[in-house]
Each structure stands twice: as C-alpha cells, then as structure tokens.
C-alpha cells in the first residue's frame, strides 16, 4: 500500500512537470522567436538558415526549462493534493510526510544526467552555431578572437600587449598597446604583429626608453624575439566546450580573471545539473508544509527569484576573485540544500 500511494504522488508530480517544462520552454522560445522573425523581415535570409539558428538555442533553453519546472511541478502538485486532502489520506495510509520527499527527488536523477551531458556538449555548440549563423545573415565576418592583457615574463624580459587579435587562418596575430622590456631597454608602440612561425614580435614605429635618457622615437618597425607560444584564442565561455575551458583554466599564461571564469564555468556545468535534485528536496519539503494553491504559486515565485538572485551574483564574484570559483558555482545549490534540511527538520 505505501508504495502504491508514493506512485500516486509521483504520477501527479510527473503530470505537472511535463506541463512546467512545456510552459518554460514556450516562454523562452517565444522571446527568441520574436527577434528571429524581426531579423527575417529585415535581412530576408533563407528560411532554413534562420530556422537552423533558432533551433540551435533549443539545448540551452531545454536545460533551463528542465530545471525551472522542478519546483513548479512539485509545489503545485502537492498543493493540489493538500487541498483535496489526498496527502492526509496518504499519511493515514502509513506514509509519513517526510518519507515522500526522497521518492519525489529520485526520478530527477535522470534529469540531472541528461542536463549534464547537454550542458557540457550540445548547449555550447548550439550557442556557437547561433552566433556564427547570424553573422552570416548580417553579411558580417565574425570578429576575430582576441586575448586581452597578454603578459609574458621570461628571465630578464617582459612582453605585454593590451590586445592580441588572431585572424582565422593567419600566421600573424595583431598586437595593440605593446610594451617590450629587455634588459635596460623598453620599447612601446601602439601596434605591432606577432609572427608565430618566426617567433618574433614586430613593433611599428616604437618609442625606445633607456635609464637616464629621454625617450626617442624610432623610425620604422623593430623586430624582437618572442619565444612564447600563441595560445588558442579566447571565445565566450558559453560557446566553449568543457574540454576547452579546462585547458584555459590550467593555463598560467592567461590573466587570472580568464582562468577564474573558465574554472567557474566548468564547475557550474557540473553544479547546475544537480540543481533539479536539490530543488526537488527543497520543494518537496516545502510543498508538504503548504496548505493551499495560492501559497504554492507564491512559493514558486519566491523559490525561482531567490535562486536566480544567487545564481546570477556568483559569476561576477568568481571572476573578480572575491569567491573561489568552485565554491561560487556550488553556492546556489548549497543554499537550497540548507533550506531543504531546515524544512525537513520542520516537517518531522
């Protein structure tokens, strides 16, 4: 009998979950569809091209919908059963309320496994296709990848470039805001080039500074050896696969902010798929305490807004170094896991 009653609760949650996924997916796709239709009217691309770009967002939207629908489904399902006295009947049948929480959360292990694979593989590829497709529709060349604040300090020298731009298929990178210090000589220039085959930097019309001498302008280019390797260009983290981000996080030659951002994103792609399970535990305990649907709707809003506030704050703190990237990625789940424990204690 208890197993039958638990299956009834799971069936109710499943029905609401399917409706919630459809609702959140529709809300996100409607917003993207409006901008897609506007660009179709303005730029008149092939319908298949625009449709392909639109569908490339589906993996990202699906992941969000699968997560957001969890508290929506559990809170509304349990509030409906509370209002119809079904949970009282289940409790009378020998199933204590707290015993329902784990069975409600267990099926979301499958959701966690799916969202993990999707977040680490298909969602980044979809975002990259989205941007590249629209650059083609706009008749624009995608901007060449760039690296900001490049620094290389071998013994006795210092190489710095404010920006390194790497055109696709070119053996030369473009340098902006260049400084080279070798021994007692410092060269500065607005622009320059990095020849990756010859392993040299060429500064265009640089200024030369030596101790005790006034800076002097040099006419023409000046070439100096540069033995560092040109790293893969930095792309937006949302478009980079997890393998690329792990390599970026472990590269000591990159700025600390870029490495922290990569570390955070790798950790987040593991933490976010666990969120459905944490949501299920917290929402299950909360739903068993609520007594009407109005309270359930309010709880859904508070639940999602509270999580979103913490979730959107953490990336900036991690990038700035205020919070360790791994801890920042897991903080939203930890907060709601503590909430789940507190609610479970109350429920007992």
Residue pairs with C-beta under 8 A, 6 or more apart in sequence:
1 93
1 94
2 93
2 94
2 95
2 99
5 90
5 93
5 95
6 95
6 100
6 103
8 86
8 90
9 77
9 78
9 81
9 90
9 100
9 103
9 104
10 103
10 104
10 107
12 77
12 80
12 81
13 73
13 74
13 77
13 78
13 104
14 73
14 107
15 77
16 72
16 73
16 74
16 76
16 77
17 69
17 70
17 72
17 73
17 74
19 73
20 65
20 68
20 69
20 70
20 72
20 73
21 65
21 66
21 69
23 69
23 72
24 64
24 65
24 68
24 69
24 72
25 61
25 62
25 65
28 61
28 64
28 65
29 57
29 58
29 61
32 54
32 57
32 61
33 54
36 50
36 53
36 54
39 45
39 50
39 134
39 137
40 47
40 50
43 137
43 138
43 139
45 136
45 137
49 133
49 136
49 137
50 137
52 129
52 133
53 129
53 130
53 133
53 134
53 137
56 126
56 127
56 129
56 130
56 133
57 126
57 127
57 130
58 126
59 118
59 122
59 123
59 125
59 126
60 123
60 126
60 127
62 118
63 115
63 118
63 119
63 123
63 272
66 111
66 114
66 115
66 276
67 111
67 115
67 272
67 275
67 276
67 279
68 304
70 108
70 111
70 275
70 276
70 279
70 280
70 283
71 279
71 282
71 283
71 299
71 300
71 303
71 304
72 300
72 304
74 104
74 279
74 280
74 283
74 284
74 287
75 283
75 286
75 287
75 290
75 296
75 299
75 300
75 303
76 293
76 296
76 297
76 300
77 287
78 87
78 284
78 287
78 288
78 290
78 296
79 287
79 290
79 291
79 292
79 293
79 295
79 296
80 293
81 87
81 90
82 287
82 288
82 290
82 291
82 292
83 291
83 292
83 293
87 97
87 288
90 100
91 97
97 288
97 347
98 285
98 288
98 344
98 347
98 348
100 284
100 288
101 281
101 284
101 285
101 288
101 344
101 347
104 280
104 284
105 277
105 280
105 281
105 284
108 276
108 277
108 279
108 280
109 277
111 276
112 273
112 274
112 276
112 277
113 273
115 272
115 273
115 276
116 269
116 270
116 273
119 269
119 272
119 273
120 241
120 242
120 269
121 241
121 242
123 238
124 238
124 239
124 240
124 241
124 242
125 241
127 236
127 238
127 239
128 235
128 239
131 142
131 239
132 142
135 141
135 142
144 165
144 166
144 167
144 168
144 233
145 165
145 166
145 233
145 234
145 235
146 163
146 164
146 165
146 166
146 233
146 234
147 163
147 164
147 166
147 231
147 233
147 234
147 254
148 162
148 163
148 164
148 234
148 255
149 160
149 162
149 255
150 159
150 160
150 161
150 162
150 163
150 164
151 158
151 159
151 160
151 253
151 255
152 158
152 159
152 160
152 226
152 228
152 253
153 159
154 227
154 228
156 182
156 183
157 180
157 181
157 182
157 183
158 179
158 180
158 181
159 179
159 180
159 201
159 226
159 228
160 177
160 178
160 179
160 180
161 175
161 176
161 177
161 178
161 179
161 192
161 194
162 176
162 177
162 178
163 175
163 176
163 177
164 173
164 174
164 175
164 194
164 230
165 173
165 174
165 175
165 176
166 173
166 174
166 230
166 233
167 173
167 174
171 195
171 196
171 197
172 193
172 194
172 195
172 196
173 193
173 194
173 196
173 230
174 191
174 192
174 193
174 194
175 191
175 192
175 193
175 194
175 201
175 203
176 190
176 191
177 190
178 187
178 188
178 189
178 190
178 191
178 192
178 201
178 203
178 206
179 186
179 187
179 188
180 186
180 187
180 188
180 201
180 203
180 224
181 187
182 224
184 210
184 211
185 208
185 209
185 210
186 208
186 209
186 210
187 203
187 206
187 207
187 208
187 209
187 218
187 222
187 224
188 203
188 206
188 207
188 209
189 203
189 204
189 205
189 206
189 207
190 204
190 205
191 204
192 201
192 202
192 203
192 204
192 206
192 221
193 201
193 202
193 204
194 200
194 201
194 202
194 226
194 230
195 201
195 202
196 229
196 230
199 225
199 226
199 227
200 223
200 224
200 225
200 226
201 223
201 224
201 225
201 226
202 221
202 222
202 223
202 224
203 221
203 222
203 223
203 224
204 221
205 217
205 218
205 219
205 220
205 221
206 217
206 218
206 222
207 215
207 216
207 217
207 218
208 215
208 216
208 217
208 218
209 215
228 253
231 251
231 253
231 254
232 244
232 247
232 248
234 248
234 254
234 258
235 244
237 245
237 261
237 262
237 265
240 248
240 262
240 265
242 266
242 269
245 262
245 265
245 266
246 262
246 266
248 254
248 258
248 259
248 262
249 259
249 262
249 263
249 266
250 259
251 259
252 259
256 321
257 319
257 320
257 321
260 318
260 319
260 321
260 325
261 315
261 318
261 319
261 325
263 318
263 325
263 326
264 314
264 315
264 318
264 319
264 325
264 326
264 328
264 329
267 325
267 326
267 328
267 329
267 330
268 315
268 329
270 329
271 329
271 330
271 332
271 333
274 333
275 307
275 332
275 333
275 336
278 333
278 336
278 337
278 340
279 303
279 307
279 336
281 337
281 340
281 344
282 303
282 336
282 337
282 339
282 340
282 343
283 303
284 340
285 340
285 343
285 344
285 346
285 347
286 299
286 303
286 343
287 296
287 299
288 347
289 343
289 346
289 347
290 296
290 299
307 332
307 336
310 331
310 332
310 335
311 332
314 323
314 328
314 329
314 331
314 332
315 328
317 323
317 328
318 324
318 325
318 328
318 329
323 331
